[in-house]
């Protein structure tokens, strides 16, 4: 009589999918410290913090550092530079408009 030792593979796959879905939805945090000491003198401390969650969940809790990391979003520097240039152009145009507005109101008063 054949006996299945490995269990139902489709059920195990579904269980793994459920676990991953829950981890990505809720998040998982692993934290730990490693300290190296010699003769009660601390030589090295390594603090490890690991968080596993979906991008949506990370943004929801305020973690969006990858958007501003120049190595992870290489086009950002060009966008920031262009944004700065556009702001400068806008300031120049606003000054010109203010100058034209004051000139035109001054001409109306003289009439």
Helices and strands as residue ranges (DSSP letters): H 9-26, E 28-38, E 41-52, H 55-60, G 65-67, H 76-110
